[in-house]
Amino acid sequence: MLPGTTRGRPAAARRSPFRPGTPLYVGDLLPGPSRRALVATICDDASRGQNVNLVGDRRTGRTTTLNHAWGRLTAADRVVARVNMQADVVAPEQLYGAILVGISQCPLGADVLGRGRSTALARAPEASYAEVSATLRELREQTTAIVLVDEFERCFDLPDAFTLPVFYDNLVPCSRVTAAARTPPPSSRRASRSERTSCATR
């Protein structure tokens, strides 16, 4: 029999890391060196004090990138709040509450908030802007909190009580924000002097 004329046993099927329409989480393999490099860059920028805008179309991996950035930053014992604007955040109080819930899940953040307040946030994740601002400023004496916001463009749909100048001019100076959105934030807002815009691509 001539070489190559017999079919060998097929290799065992490998589980593809790609799941169309479903984000990859921290425990999933992040395929592609370019995507892993993007996560590393975002984490390095945030740790050095830069704000990051992650801009990309739907299903280009923004949520996956934030998930892995969160995992990498929390593994480094950073205070990180992960906020998903799709998760029933329809009012400013819920946005601020989601930030504090994320902070309460980090050891240092839990110490600053206290057990009673952390428990209350788990039951009713709502907070005022003043409480978030005070918490971030207290944390700043020991570290700079990092806030990861997915679907950031949904902030623009919140009531008028939430304004981008308040968010950027008051919260950003005492934290670092990585915002993932389909479009860059409006050019009308005052840009931070230390801000980078990255693109999520397929």
N, C-alpha and C positions, 0 to 999 in steps of 0.2 A: 504494500500500500504506500502510495506516494506521501511524502511529508506534507502536512497541511490539509490533507483531504479528509481528516477525521475531526469532528467537532469536539473540543475539550469540554469538560464540565464547566458550566457557567460559574462566574465568581458570585459569592454570596452578596445579595443585595444590601446596599448600605442605606441607612436612613438619611434622606436629604435634609439638610438644615433649613431649607427654604420652605416656608409655609405661606403661600400667597394670601394676602389680606390679614395675616395674623402677625403681630410683632413678636420678635424674639426676646426672651427674658434673660435674666442674669445667668441662669443655669444652662442656657442654650449656647451651642457653639456659634460664635460670631464669624461668619465666613468672609474671606477677602482681606488681604493685608491693608488695602486702602481704607476700609471701614474701621478696622482696628486702629489704624493710625489716626483716623478722625476722632475716635473716642479718646485716644491718648492726648491728642492736641487740645480737645475741649477740657479735659481734666487738668492738664497742665496750665491752660489759660485761666481757668477758674481758680486754681490753687494760687496762681500768681497775682490774682486780683483783677482779672479782666472779665468784663461781661461779654457774653457770646450770643449772637443771634444765629440760630440754625434754621436755614430757609430751604424748603424743598416742597415739591408737589406731593400729592397724596400717594401713599404707598412707595415712597422713596427711602423709607427707613428712619424717619425722624424719631418715632417712638422707640424703635429698637436701639437707636444710638443713645437716647436718653436713659433707657433702661440699663444699658451696659455702663454708661457714665456714672449712674447712681451706684451701681454695684462696685465699681472701681473706687469711687470716692469714699463710700461708707467703709469699704475694706481698709482704707487708709485712715480710719477714725476721724474723718471730717464730719462736721455737722451739716447734713444735707436734707433739704425738704424737697420732696418730689410731688408736684401738683399736676393733676390731669384735668384740664378744663372741660373735658367731656364727661367727667364724673359728677354730674348733677350740680355743678357750680354755676349758679344763676344769679348770685348776688355778691357784692363785695365782702360781706361778712363771712360767706362760705369760702371765698378765696383766701382770706386772712386766716380762717380757721384751718383750712387745708395746709397752709404753711406751718402753722403751729403744731398740727398733728405730726407732720414730717419731722419737725425739730424735736418733738417729744419722743420720737423713736430712736434718737441718738443719745448715748449716755450723758454727755455734757448738757445737751438740750433738756433732757429730762430733769437733771439737777436744777437747772435754771428755772424751769416751769414749776417744778414741784409735783409730787405724786397726785395730790388732789386735783390740780388743774389738768394734768395729763389724763386722768381718769374721766374728768368732765368733758374734755375734748373728744375722747373716744366715743362718748354717748351723743354729744351734740357738737359737731365740728364747726363751730362758728366763733368768730372773734372780731374785735374792733381793730381799726387801723392803729389806734394808740397802743393797744396791747402788743401787737406784732412789732411795732417800732421800738417799744421799750425792751422787748425780749431780744431783738436783734442787737440793740445797743449794749445791753448787758453781756450778751455773748461776745461782742466785739472786744471786750476787755481781755478775752482769752483766745479767741479765734474769730475768723470771718465765716459766717454761715453762707452756704451756697444754696440757692433756690433754683430748681429745675422746673420749668413750666412748659408742659406739652399743650399743643393747640392754643398757643398764646393769642392768636388773632381773636379768639372768643372773648378775650377781655374787653375788646372794643364793643361788644354787645351788652356788657353789663350796664346797670343803671348809671345815670349821670353822677351819682355819688362817688363812683370810682373813676378817677381820671388818670391818664398816663403821666402827667406831670407829678402828681402825688406819688405814684409808684416809682418813677425813675428818680425824681429829685430828692425824695425822702427815704425810700426803702433801699434803693441801690447803694447809696453811700455807706450803709452799714451792713451790706451783704453783697454777694456776687450772684448775678442772675444769668442763667442760660435759658433762653426762650426759643422754643421750636415752633415755627409757624409756616404757613404756606406762602406768606408774603412778608417782606421786612416791615418793622414797625413804621407808623406814619412819619414822614420826614418833618412834620410840623413840631414834633417833640424835640426837646433839647438832647442832642446826642451826648453820650458819655465820652469823655476823653480817652477812656481805656475800654474800647469795645471792638469786637471782631465779628464779622459776619461770615459764616461758613455755609456751604451748600451741601445738602444731602442728595446724592445721586444714586442711581441704580448700580 
